Every structure is written in structure tokens, then in C-alpha cells.
Amino acid sequence: MSLMHHVQRGTVSTSGGTATVSITCGHSLLDLIYIKPTTATTTFSATLTDIYSVEVYQKSNSTGEMIDHKLVPCYGNLVLSLSASADEAFEYQFVFRES
């Protein structure tokens, strides 16, 4: 069995302290979550919900760069919701493991 990795990356800007973006994951395992605000002192929370509106990941009160290794099964799309202490751009990257 060989494993392939699929990477989704981009930027999103918060407005009024919040932002959402749809992430295509197919049928895979979410392996790595990377989120980084432009300003290192920005505090934020990140939530991922699946196609059934079930919260599959939640991280509160992160400051600056956040890297998290999780094995979250997913199918279809995930929605990333960010809530931040400031309006600014965020880099995000998700690595999915596909078999």
C-alpha cells in the first residue's frame, strides 16, 4: 500500500474578526494543520466542520503560528472557521493522507 499526500494551501482574511473557507479533502485523513496570521501576536481560534456540520477539530486561543498533527477522517469538504483578535490575513495549509 502506498500513501499519497495532498496539500491544500491558501490565504484568507478576517473581517469583523471572522473568516470561513471551504477545504476540499476528498476521502482521506487530515494529517497536518498549519495556520499563521500575518502578525505574530494575533490570537485566534480555528474550527473545522464536515459536510454534516459536525465539528471535527477545534483549537482555541492560539497565538501566532499554529501547527497541529491530527488524524481526522474526512470526506468531501471541510469548512475552516477562524475567529481572531484582529482583522488580518492568515496563511493556511492542510496536508491530507490518501491511500
ZIBEL-V49542 format. One line per field, one symbol per residue. phi: phi as a letter, one per 40 degrees, with the letter a starting at -180 (. if undefined). psi: psi as a letter, one per 40 degrees, with the letter a starting at -180 (. if undefined). A space follows every 10 residues. Layout:
phi: ???
psi: ???
//
This chain:
phi: .bbbbbbbai babcbggbab acbcbgbabc babbbacccc cccabbbbbc cbgccbaabb fcbgcbbacb bbcaagbbbc bbbbcacacb cbabbbbbb
psi: hihihhhhia iihihfeiii ihhhebgahh dhhhhhidhe ehhiihhhia eefhheihhi fihahhhhhi ghhihbiihh hhhieihiih iihhhhhi.
//
